[in-house]
Amino acid sequence: MLPKFAWLASWAASALRLGLGVRASAVGPRPAQPIVVYEFEACPFCRKVREAATALDLTLQIRPCPRGGRRFRPEVLAAGGTAQFPFMIDANTGTAMYESSDIVEYLYARYGDRAAPLHARTHLTIPLGSAASALRLGHGTSSRPSHPPAQLLELWGYESSPTTRLVREVLCELELEHLQVAVGAGSPRRADLVARSGRDEIPWLWDPGPQRGLHGVNAIIDHLEQRYGSRSQ
Ligand SMILES: N[C@@H](CCC(=O)N[C@@H](CS)C(=O)NCC(=O)O)C(=O)O
């Protein structure tokens, strides 16, 4: 069971993002395959990319790279030569890219209906993003031992959802690759969420291994810790 402080801090972190990462507001052409992003939850540069994904209503295939992580960090070094995050690979266009502002600009140009907003193209947003991470006291920064899932997990939510953040932190720390399916306010995928999960409620985790869909932050986190965390077999 998460302490009350965790919920409050996550709400405050969302407030610091001033409404970014809430709404699907710039939806353009759709990629055939999800865009792969190597990143970690507490990184403010990575947050910029996730906020853009919510605005663009994109599904990201997240390969978490927390500090000390050994599962996906070597792939970034091999593909790009530097351990710097975020790092994006878009198999739809054969593009691989570092630098959060470049990635955001690229995503808007390819998958948006307009150019990237000014705040997304600058680093002005980074101090507030760092403060948001600081409020979470290091959660979503460092790796913990885990067992990888055999099949890709799906997390439905949106970037600035305080409850979805608490789940993302655990996925990140356990280095669990997953699809982050953006269903911000106004997302055309809300109907899919209801069809798949039976409710218009996020976060929703789909685990294809045991074929289980879970609602509720505590239930989702318990499932992840028990099935994939250090207490699992
Ligand atoms: N200018 C880069 C900065 C990225 C950056 O500094 N990322 C940090 C994490 S917040 C990083 O990769 N640190 C190295 C590490 O975590 O090993 C961008 O905008 O993407």
The ligand as a MOL file (V3000), in Angstrom:
LIG
                    3D

  0  0  0     0  0            999 V3000
M  V30 BEGIN CTAB
M  V30 COUNTS 20 19 0 0 0
M  V30 BEGIN ATOM
M  V30 1 N 20.3240 17.7330 -23.8720 0
M  V30 2 C 19.8430 16.4100 -23.5500 0
M  V30 3 C 20.0650 16.1720 -22.0680 0
M  V30 4 C 19.6860 14.7680 -21.6470 0
M  V30 5 C 20.2300 14.4090 -20.2860 0
M  V30 6 O 21.0450 15.1620 -19.6890 0
M  V30 7 N 19.8050 13.2770 -19.7710 0
M  V30 8 C 20.3650 12.7710 -18.5420 0
M  V30 9 C 19.2530 12.2080 -17.6470 0
M  V30 10 S 18.1100 13.4870 -17.1110 0
M  V30 11 C 21.2740 11.6040 -18.8420 0
M  V30 12 O 21.1780 10.9970 -19.8850 0
M  V30 13 N 22.1590 11.2790 -17.9010 0
M  V30 14 C 23.0710 10.1680 -18.0480 0
M  V30 15 C 22.6430 8.9840 -17.2490 0
M  V30 16 O 21.5530 8.9660 -16.6680 0
M  V30 17 O 23.4180 8.0250 -17.2260 0
M  V30 18 C 18.3610 16.3020 -23.9160 0
M  V30 19 O 17.6750 17.3260 -23.9780 0
M  V30 20 O 17.8850 15.1880 -24.1800 0
M  V30 END ATOM
M  V30 BEGIN BOND
M  V30 1 1 1 2
M  V30 2 1 2 3
M  V30 3 1 2 18
M  V30 4 1 3 4
M  V30 5 1 4 5
M  V30 6 2 5 6
M  V30 7 1 5 7
M  V30 8 1 7 8
M  V30 9 1 8 9
M  V30 10 1 8 11
M  V30 11 1 9 10
M  V30 12 2 11 12
M  V30 13 1 11 13
M  V30 14 1 13 14
M  V30 15 1 14 15
M  V30 16 2 15 16
M  V30 17 1 15 17
M  V30 18 2 18 19
M  V30 19 1 18 20
M  V30 END BOND
M  V30 END CTAB
M  END
